[in-house]
Amino acid sequence: MARKPRDTYKYVLKRGRKRIRSGITNDLERREQEHRRDHGSDVRILQVGRRTTRDAARDWESDQSDS
């Protein structure tokens, strides 16, 4: 059985110390630019952990919305 690629990043979007949201992406730089268009230039993305599989990242994202 082939291994699934670890090509997905988990991240938290922050403004100062405030957490705005969490999410997943395969391109952190692009996603940060998209968030800056929507939320302003003072937001930043912080990567959470290492790259992971898309399935594991979706599970993590689901857990974040349950909290």
VOBA-1610 file (N, C-alpha, C; in pm, whole numbers, padded with zeros to 5 digits, always signed):
BEGIN
Met+00084-00117+00000Met+00000+00000+00000Met+00090+00125+00000Ala+00061+00218-00088Ala+00142+00340-00100Ala+00110+00436+00014Arg+00214+00502+00061Arg+00195+00603+00165Arg+00132+00728+00106Lys+00048+00793+00185Lys-00011+00918+00141Lys+00091+01029+00161Pro+00093+01126+00070Pro+00192+01233+00080Pro+00163+01326+00199Arg+00269+01372+00260Arg+00258+01470+00368Arg+00277+01608+00305Asp+00169+01659+00248Asp+00178+01782+00170Asp+00086+01893+00222Thr+00034+01876+00342Thr-00063+01971+00395Thr-00013+02032+00525Tyr-00026+02164+00534Tyr+00013+02237+00654Tyr-00110+02269+00739Lys-00093+02264+00869Lys-00193+02311+00964Lys-00146+02449+01010Tyr-00237+02542+01028Tyr-00195+02675+01068Tyr-00299+02744+01157Val-00251+02848+01225Val-00337+02935+01304Val-00317+03076+01249Leu-00426+03146+01226Leu-00421+03285+01181Leu-00436+03374+01303Lys-00342+03468+01319Lys-00343+03553+01438Lys-00333+03700+01400Arg-00391+03782+01484Arg-00373+03926+01481Arg-00324+03963+01620Gly-00197+04001+01628Gly-00137+04022+01759Gly-00137+03889+01834Arg-00190+03890+01954Arg-00199+03766+02032Arg-00331+03693+02013Lys-00423+03757+01940Lys-00557+03700+01924Lys-00561+03601+01808Arg-00614+03485+01837Arg-00632+03381+01735Arg-00762+03410+01661Ile-00751+03426+01530Ile-00868+03456+01449Ile-00934+03328+01399Arg-00851+03236+01350Arg-00904+03109+01302Arg-00790+03010+01285Ser-00826+02886+01257Ser-00727+02784+01224Ser-00769+02721+01092Gly-00674+02660+01024Gly-00708+02600+00897Gly-00597+02511+00845Ile-00617+02464+00722Ile-00518+02380+00656Ile-00498+02432+00513Thr-00380+02407+00459Thr-00349+02449+00322Thr-00228+02371+00271Asn-00210+02373+00141Asn-00089+02314+00085Asn+00012+02422+00046Asp-00023+02550+00068Asp+00066+02661+00034Asp+00046+02773+00137Leu+00133+02779+00236Leu+00119+02877+00345Leu+00130+03021+00297Glu+00223+03049+00209Glu+00242+03187+00162Glu+00119+03238+00088Arg+00065+03156-00002Arg-00055+03195-00076Arg-00171+03218+00019Arg-00187+03127+00114Arg-00300+03137+00207Arg-00288+03261+00294Glu-00167+03294+00337Glu-00148+03414+00418Glu-00186+03539+00337Gln-00149+03544+00211Gln-00186+03658+00126Gln-00337+03668+00111Glu-00404+03554+00096Glu-00551+03555+00087Glu-00612+03609+00215His-00561+03565+00330His-00614+03613+00457His-00587+03763+00475Arg-00472+03810+00430Arg-00442+03953+00441Arg-00538+04036+00358Arg-00578+03985+00243Arg-00679+04057+00163Arg-00811+04066+00238Asp-00848+03958+00307Asp-00977+03952+00375Asp-00976+04015+00514His-00863+04007+00586His-00859+04047+00727His-00765+04163+00756Gly-00690+04210+00658Gly-00597+04321+00679Gly-00452+04274+00685Ser-00362+04369+00665Ser-00220+04335+00653Ser-00154+04302+00787Asp-00226+04320+00898Asp-00165+04294+01029Asp-00186+04152+01079Val-00240+04062+00995Val-00257+03922+01036Val-00136+03842+00991Arg-00113+03730+01061Arg-00002+03642+01024Arg-00043+03498+01048Ile+00022+03410+00974Ile-00003+03267+00988Ile+00112+03206+01067Leu+00079+03120+01161Leu+00177+03043+01235Leu+00153+02896+01202Gln+00255+02831+01151Gln+00244+02688+01120Gln+00235+02609+01249Val+00148+02509+01250Val+00130+02420+01365Val+00187+02285+01328Gly+00293+02244+01395Gly+00353+02114+01368Gly+00418+02107+01232Arg+00437+01985+01186Arg+00499+01959+01056Arg+00392+01936+00951Arg+00436+01927+00825Arg+00342+01890+00719Arg+00286+01752+00751Thr+00164+01731+00706Thr+00097+01605+00736Thr+00013+01564+00617Thr-00055+01452+00628Thr-00144+01408+00520Thr-00271+01493+00522Arg-00336+01501+00409Arg-00461+01579+00399Arg-00565+01525+00496Asp-00577+01394+00507Asp-00675+01334+00599Asp-00648+01372+00743Ala-00522+01363+00785Ala-00487+01398+00923Ala-00511+01546+00948Ala-00481+01629+00849Ala-00502+01772+00863Ala-00651+01804+00875Arg-00734+01735+00799Arg-00880+01757+00809Arg-00932+01716+00947Asp-00880+01606+01000Asp-00919+01564+01136Asp-00881+01671+01237Trp-00759+01725+01226Trp-00713+01831+01316Trp-00802+01953+01304Glu-00835+01992+01181Glu-00919+02110+01157Glu-01057+02090+01219Ser-01111+01971+01205Ser-01241+01940+01265Ser-01236+01950+01416Asp-01128+01900+01476Asp-01111+01909+01622Asp-01104+02055+01666Gln-01044+02142+01586Gln-01032+02285+01621Gln-01169+02351+01625Ser-01256+02315+01534Ser-01388+02378+01530Ser-01479+02325+01641Asp-01446+02207+01696Asp-01525+02152+01807Asp-01490+02218+01940Ser-01374+02284+01946Ser-01328+02344+02073Ser-01398+02474+02101
//
